[in-house]
Amino acid sequence: MTKMRRSAISRTALWAIIAVVVIVVVVGGVAAYYATRPPPPKPTPTPTPTQAIVGQVTVGLEQSLTGPLGPIGEEVLWGAQLAASQINSQGGIYMANGPNGSGNYTINLVWQDDQTNPSDGPTATSTLITSDHAAILITTPASAVAIADIPVIQQYNEPSIFICSSPLATRTSNLTNFDPSKYMIFHYQPTGIQYGEWAAEFLHYYASQISPSGVVRIVYVGQNTEYGQDYFWGLNYTIYKNGWQNQLQIVDTEYYPFGSTQFQSILSKIATESPNAIVLGSFPNEEAAFQQQAAAVPALKGVVMGPSTGIVDDMSFYGPSAAGADAAGTFISTNYPEYAVTSNATINAKWATFRQTYKALSGQQGNLLGASGYDAVWVAAYALHDAGTTQNTAVINALATMSPPPQLIVLVKPSSTGTLFNSFHEVSLQPLELEVFWNSTSGQPYTQVVWPSQYATASPQFGIFP
């Protein structure tokens, strides 16, 4: 297995901000708000006279509200505010042994700005714990900042939900084991490793359709960042762990500087290697440029493009002013599409309601980061109810043993033991593969879910790129 040296770089581009991960990585759930009004997390569907509101419980957000990731931090905050408002409007959280005794507690949502700066993150985190007395902490999508917060979180044994994409949130430095010193941290976001795993699973499932011989020749192209390296690690590790080397063969690995939009030299090399698939560990602006330049290389016609990072399926990225028709045939891994729907009417209705209510609150389309902020507050609410107290150890144990709350909008599946978080303290996610199609009549692209079959609205079409 190839060992990669971990590196980190700062963000500069807005699309990189929207994309998620690396030094300030993100990447990328919720329930119906006005229409469905799901019940608050307590034993009975509604408050009873014996479960009066007796106080508040504080949930803290350490967020990047200014600096390079300011727009993303706002998206998370809006989602968190939406969830807290919904829970409070339904009577709050029932806690059997709360600070003021048995009864319902409303959420007091407080936040501190880390300015997307690893030097400021620990101060913001400490303030939330020591001054604001947060019972649970939700940290920033910026990986470098979130990782810098860990010593403070460990010092105070603070129950914490991480929504960055770095697997170092809960894993050891070699990425293969859970780090027991981070037992109070729970990771609610896809990691770069998970994107690589999903790519391997998808390509293996369709190997015989992608390649007539059933052997898929893969070229991996990714950023020379922590995220790009994590994506490759997950791809490579999954292939070898499952013994798929005879079906999936990585014939080349190419890294480029973060933010690059010129790929001619890489494409010239790839064109001589006869790949069946090019897996991209890239951000949307980088990916759009790669697609446009790859479409001009005759030797790459019909190659499977992706799976790529599933941050957005925003049509402004794939539209005529960006990749346009050159995006057709691209596959995108995600666990919450901004626009595409599944074959499951219940899921679609929940997503539609979330998108509508999130937009009503923020004026923006509900996306993965907004959904993650929403979901994180619901996870915190259920953990506090299950613990019945704000005592740290009890809340940590509740996070470790809780089942997936039904209100979550991000697609999750229980772990092998039925819990929301697995042995790595990472959320067990249900991946989706989207494919980009081009409507020549309207001159617009669109995405459809093509895998797995229980959620698909179309069958994947291979060999249509570009």
C-alpha positions in Angstrom: 0.0 0.0 0.0 1.4 3.4 -1.0 2.2 5.7 2.0 1.7 9.3 1.3 3.2 12.3 3.1 0.5 14.5 4.6 0.6 18.1 3.6 -1.5 21.2 4.1 -2.1 24.4 2.1 -4.3 27.5 2.6 -7.4 28.3 0.5 -7.7 31.1 -2.0 -10.6 30.5 -4.3 -14.3 30.8 -3.7 -15.0 27.5 -5.5 -12.5 25.9 -3.3 -14.4 27.3 -0.3 -17.7 25.9 -1.6 -16.1 22.6 -2.3 -14.8 21.6 1.1 -11.7 20.0 2.8 -8.0 20.2 3.0 -6.2 22.7 5.2 -9.6 24.2 5.6 -11.4 21.2 4.3 -15.1 20.7 4.5 -17.0 19.0 2.7 -19.9 18.7 2.4 -29.2 17.0 7.4 -32.4 17.7 8.1 -36.0 17.1 8.6 -39.1 18.8 7.5 -39.6 22.1 9.3 -42.9 23.8 8.7 -44.7 21.0 6.9 -43.8 17.9 8.8 -42.9 19.1 12.3 -41.2 16.0 13.6 -41.4 15.4 17.3 -38.6 16.5 19.7 -36.3 13.8 21.0 -38.0 12.5 24.1 -39.9 9.4 25.1 -43.4 10.9 24.3 -44.4 12.5 21.1 -45.4 15.8 22.7 -44.7 17.5 26.1 -47.0 16.6 28.9 -48.0 18.7 31.9 -45.4 16.8 34.0 -42.7 17.6 31.4 -42.8 21.4 31.5 -40.0 23.5 30.2 -37.7 23.9 33.2 -34.6 25.5 31.6 -32.2 25.7 28.7 -29.3 23.6 27.6 -26.4 25.2 25.6 -25.2 23.8 22.3 -22.0 25.6 21.1 -20.8 26.1 17.5 -17.2 26.9 16.9 -17.5 28.1 13.3 -15.6 29.8 10.6 -17.9 32.8 10.1 -15.3 35.1 8.7 -12.1 34.5 6.7 -11.8 32.1 3.7 -14.5 29.8 4.9 -16.9 32.5 6.1 -19.6 31.6 3.6 -19.5 28.0 4.5 -19.6 28.7 8.3 -22.7 30.8 7.7 -24.4 27.8 5.9 -23.7 25.6 8.9 -25.0 28.2 11.3 -28.3 28.6 9.3 -28.8 24.9 9.4 -28.1 24.8 13.1 -30.5 27.7 13.8 -33.2 25.9 11.8 -32.9 22.7 13.8 -32.8 24.5 17.2 -35.9 26.5 16.3 -37.7 23.4 15.3 -36.8 21.5 18.4 -37.7 24.4 20.7 -41.0 25.0 18.9 -42.0 21.5 19.8 -41.2 21.7 23.5 -37.5 21.2 23.6 -35.5 18.1 24.9 -36.7 16.0 27.7 -33.9 15.2 30.2 -34.6 13.0 33.2 -31.8 14.5 35.3 -31.2 17.9 33.8 -29.5 20.8 35.6 -32.9 22.0 36.9 -34.3 18.5 37.4 -36.6 16.4 35.3 -38.3 18.2 32.4 -38.0 19.7 29.0 -35.1 21.9 28.1 -35.0 24.3 25.1 -31.7 24.7 23.1 -29.7 27.8 23.7 -27.6 27.9 20.5 -24.4 30.0 20.9 -21.5 30.4 18.6 -17.9 31.8 18.4 -16.1 32.8 15.2 -12.7 31.1 14.7 -12.1 33.3 11.6 -10.9 30.2 9.6 -7.7 30.4 11.6 -6.1 27.5 13.4 -4.6 30.0 15.8 -8.0 31.3 16.8 -9.9 28.1 16.8 -8.7 26.9 20.2 -9.6 30.2 21.8 -13.1 30.1 20.4 -13.5 26.5 21.5 -12.3 27.3 25.1 -14.7 30.2 25.3 -17.7 28.0 24.3 -16.7 25.4 27.0 -15.6 27.6 29.9 -17.7 30.8 29.5 -20.8 29.7 27.5 -20.9 26.3 29.2 -21.8 24.3 26.1 -23.0 20.8 26.9 -22.0 19.7 23.4 -19.7 21.4 20.9 -20.1 21.4 17.1 -16.9 22.4 15.3 -16.0 24.1 12.0 -15.8 22.4 8.6 -12.3 23.8 8.3 -10.1 20.7 8.9 -7.0 22.6 10.0 -8.9 24.6 12.5 -10.9 21.6 13.8 -7.7 19.6 14.3 -6.1 22.5 16.1 -9.1 22.5 18.5 -8.6 18.9 19.6 -6.2 19.5 22.6 -8.6 22.0 24.1 -11.5 19.5 23.6 -9.4 16.8 25.2 -8.4 19.0 28.1 -12.0 19.6 29.1 -13.4 16.2 28.0 -16.0 18.0 25.9 -18.5 16.0 23.9 -17.9 17.2 20.3 -19.4 16.7 16.9 -16.9 17.3 14.0 -18.1 18.2 10.5 -14.7 18.6 8.8 -13.5 16.0 6.2 -10.2 15.1 7.7 -10.1 11.5 9.1 -7.6 12.8 11.7 -10.7 14.0 13.6 -10.9 10.6 15.2 -8.2 8.4 13.6 -4.5 7.8 14.4 -1.9 9.4 12.1 -1.6 6.3 10.0 -5.3 6.4 9.4 -5.9 2.7 10.1 -7.0 2.9 13.7 -9.3 4.8 16.0 -7.4 7.1 18.3 -8.7 6.4 21.8 -7.4 9.7 23.1 -10.2 11.3 20.9 -13.0 9.2 22.4 -15.1 12.4 23.1 -15.1 13.3 19.4 -17.7 12.1 16.9 -17.3 12.7 13.2 -20.4 13.6 11.2 -19.1 14.2 7.7 -17.7 12.2 4.8 -13.9 12.0 4.9 -11.6 11.9 2.0 -11.0 8.3 2.8 -14.8 7.5 2.4 -14.9 9.2 -1.0 -12.1 6.9 -2.1 -14.0 3.9 -0.7 -17.2 4.8 -2.5 -15.3 5.3 -5.8 -13.7 1.8 -5.5 -17.1 0.2 -4.6 -18.8 1.8 -7.6 -16.1 1.0 -10.1 -15.9 -2.6 -8.9 -19.7 -3.1 -9.1 -19.7 -2.0 -12.7 -16.3 -3.3 -13.8 -17.6 -5.6 -16.5 -19.7 -2.8 -18.0 -16.9 -0.2 -17.9 -14.3 -2.6 -19.4 -15.0 -5.5 -21.8 -12.3 -7.5 -20.1 -13.7 -6.7 -16.7 -10.4 -5.1 -15.7 -10.7 -1.3 -15.1 -7.5 0.6 -15.6 -7.7 3.6 -13.2 -5.8 6.8 -13.2 -6.1 8.9 -10.0 -5.8 12.6 -10.3 -5.9 14.6 -7.1 -4.8 17.7 -5.2 -1.4 17.5 -3.5 -3.2 18.2 -0.2 -4.3 16.1 2.7 -7.7 15.7 1.1 -6.3 14.5 -2.2 -4.0 12.1 -0.4 -6.8 10.8 1.8 -9.0 10.2 -1.3 -6.3 8.1 -2.9 -5.6 6.3 0.4 -9.3 5.2 0.6 -9.4 4.2 -3.0 -6.2 2.1 -2.8 -6.9 0.6 0.6 -10.4 -0.5 -0.4 -9.2 -2.2 -3.5 -6.6 -4.2 -1.6 -8.7 -4.9 1.5 -11.3 -6.5 -0.7 -8.9 -8.3 -3.0 -10.2 -6.5 -6.1 -6.7 -6.0 -7.7 -7.7 -8.2 -10.7 -10.7 -6.0 -11.4 -9.4 -2.5 -10.4 -5.9 -1.6 -11.4 -4.4 1.8 -10.5 -2.0 2.4 -13.4 -1.0 6.0 -12.5 -1.4 8.5 -9.7 -1.0 12.2 -10.5 -1.0 15.1 -8.1 -1.3 18.7 -8.9 -1.0 21.9 -6.8 -4.2 23.0 -5.0 -6.2 25.4 -7.1 -4.7 24.4 -10.4 -6.8 24.8 -13.5 -4.2 23.8 -16.1 -3.9 20.1 -16.7 -2.5 19.7 -20.2 0.7 18.0 -19.1 -1.1 15.5 -16.9 -3.7 14.8 -19.7 -0.9 14.2 -22.2 0.6 11.6 -20.0 -2.8 10.0 -19.2 -3.7 9.7 -22.9 -0.8 7.3 -23.4 -1.9 5.0 -20.6 -5.3 3.7 -22.0 -7.3 4.3 -18.8 -10.9 3.1 -18.5 -11.6 5.5 -15.6 -10.1 8.7 -14.2 -10.9 9.2 -10.5 -10.8 12.9 -9.4 -9.9 14.1 -6.0 -10.6 17.7 -6.9 -12.8 20.7 -6.2 -15.5 21.9 -8.6 -13.5 24.7 -10.2 -10.6 22.4 -10.7 -12.8 19.6 -12.0 -14.6 21.9 -14.5 -11.3 22.9 -16.0 -10.1 19.3 -16.1 -13.3 18.1 -17.8 -13.0 20.8 -20.5 -9.4 20.1 -21.2 -9.9 16.3 -21.1 -12.8 16.6 -23.6 -10.3 18.0 -26.2 -8.1 14.9 -26.0 -9.4 12.2 -28.5 -7.7 9.4 -26.7 -9.8 10.0 -23.6 -13.2 9.9 -25.4 -15.5 7.4 -23.7 -13.4 7.2 -20.5 -15.4 7.0 -17.3 -14.9 10.4 -15.6 -15.1 10.1 -11.8 -16.3 9.3 -9.3 -15.4 12.8 -8.2 -15.9 14.6 -4.9 -19.6 14.9 -4.1 -19.6 18.4 -2.7 -22.2 19.9 -5.1 -24.5 19.1 -8.0 -25.0 22.8 -8.5 -25.8 23.5 -12.1 -23.9 26.8 -12.0 -20.8 24.6 -11.9 -21.9 22.4 -14.8 -23.6 25.1 -16.8 -22.7 26.6 -20.2 -20.3 29.1 -18.6 -18.4 26.4 -16.9 -17.9 22.7 -17.9 -21.2 22.7 -19.9 -21.7 19.7 -22.2 -18.2 18.5 -21.4 -19.5 17.5 -17.9 -21.7 14.8 -19.5 -20.8 11.4 -18.3 -19.2 12.6 -15.1 -20.0 10.6 -11.9 -20.3 12.3 -8.5 -20.2 10.7 -5.1 -22.4 12.2 -2.4 -24.7 11.5 0.5 -26.9 14.5 0.0 -27.4 16.1 -3.5 -28.5 19.7 -3.6 -30.7 19.2 -6.6 -31.1 15.5 -7.6 -33.7 13.2 -6.1 -33.9 9.5 -5.4 -36.5 6.9 -6.3 -37.7 7.0 -2.7 -40.7 9.4 -2.4 -40.4 9.7 1.4 -36.8 10.8 1.1 -37.6 13.2 -1.7 -40.4 14.8 0.3 -38.1 15.3 3.3 -35.4 16.8 1.1 -37.9 19.1 -0.7 -39.2 20.5 2.6 -35.7 21.0 4.0 -34.6 22.9 0.8 -37.7 25.1 1.0 -37.4 25.9 4.7 -33.6 26.4 4.6 -34.1 28.8 1.7 -36.8 30.6 3.5 -34.4 31.2 6.4 -31.2 31.9 4.5 -32.2 32.9 1.0 -29.9 30.1 -0.3 -30.3 26.6 -1.6 -30.0 24.0 1.2 -26.7 22.2 0.7 -24.5 19.5 2.3 -22.9 21.9 4.8 -26.3 23.5 5.7 -27.7 20.0 6.2 -24.7 19.0 8.3 -25.3 21.9 10.6 -28.9 21.0 10.9 -28.2 17.3 11.5 -25.5 18.0 14.1 -28.0 19.8 16.3 -30.5 17.0 16.0 -27.7 14.5 16.9 -26.8 16.7 19.9 -30.5 16.9 21.0 -30.9 13.1 20.9 -27.7 12.5 22.8 -28.7 14.9 25.5 -32.1 13.2 25.8 -30.5 9.8 25.9 -28.0 10.9 28.5 -30.7 12.6 30.5 -28.1 15.0 31.8 -25.4 17.4 30.7 -22.7 15.4 32.5 -19.8 14.9 30.0 -19.3 11.2 30.4 -22.9 10.4 30.1 -23.3 12.6 26.9 -20.2 10.9 25.3 -21.6 7.5 26.1 -25.0 8.5 24.6 -23.3 9.7 21.4 -21.4 6.4 21.1 -24.6 4.3 21.5 -27.3 6.3 19.8 -29.2 5.1 16.7 -29.6 7.4 13.7 -32.3 10.0 14.5 -35.2 9.9 12.0 -35.0 13.6 11.4 -31.6 13.5 9.6 -31.6 14.6 6.0 -28.1 13.4 5.1 -28.4 9.7 4.1 -27.0 7.5 6.8 -27.3 3.9 7.7 -26.8 2.2 11.0 -23.4 0.7 11.8 -23.1 -3.1 12.1 -24.2 -2.7 15.8 -27.1 -0.4 14.9 -25.5 2.8 16.1 -25.1 6.1 14.2 -21.3 6.2 14.7 -19.0 3.2 13.9 -15.9 2.0 15.7 -14.0 5.0 14.2 -16.6 7.3 15.7 -17.4 8.2 12.1 -21.0 8.4 10.9 -22.1 5.4 8.8 -23.2 7.1 5.5 -25.2 5.8 2.6 -23.4 7.0 -0.5 -25.1 7.9 -3.8 -23.6 8.1 -7.2 -24.9 10.9 -9.5 -24.3 11.1 -13.2 -24.3 14.3 -15.2 -26.4 14.3 -18.4 -26.8 17.0 -21.0 -30.1 18.2 -22.4 -29.2 19.4 -25.9 -32.7 20.9 -26.4 -32.5 23.2 -23.3 -28.8 23.5 -23.4 -28.6 22.6 -19.7 -27.1 19.8 -17.7 -28.9 17.8 -15.1 -28.0 15.1 -12.6 -29.7 11.8 -11.7 -29.0 9.2 -9.1 -27.6 6.0 -10.8 -26.4 3.9 -7.8 -27.2 2.1 -5.7 -30.2 0.5 -7.3 -32.6 1.1 -4.4 -32.2 4.9 -4.8 -31.5 5.2 -8.5 -33.7 7.1 -10.9 -31.6 6.1 -14.0 -29.1 3.5 -15.0 -25.5 4.6 -15.4 -24.3 5.3 -18.9 -20.7 4.6 -19.4 -18.6 5.8 -22.3 -20.5 9.0 -22.9 -17.7 11.4 -21.8 -17.2 13.8 -23.3 
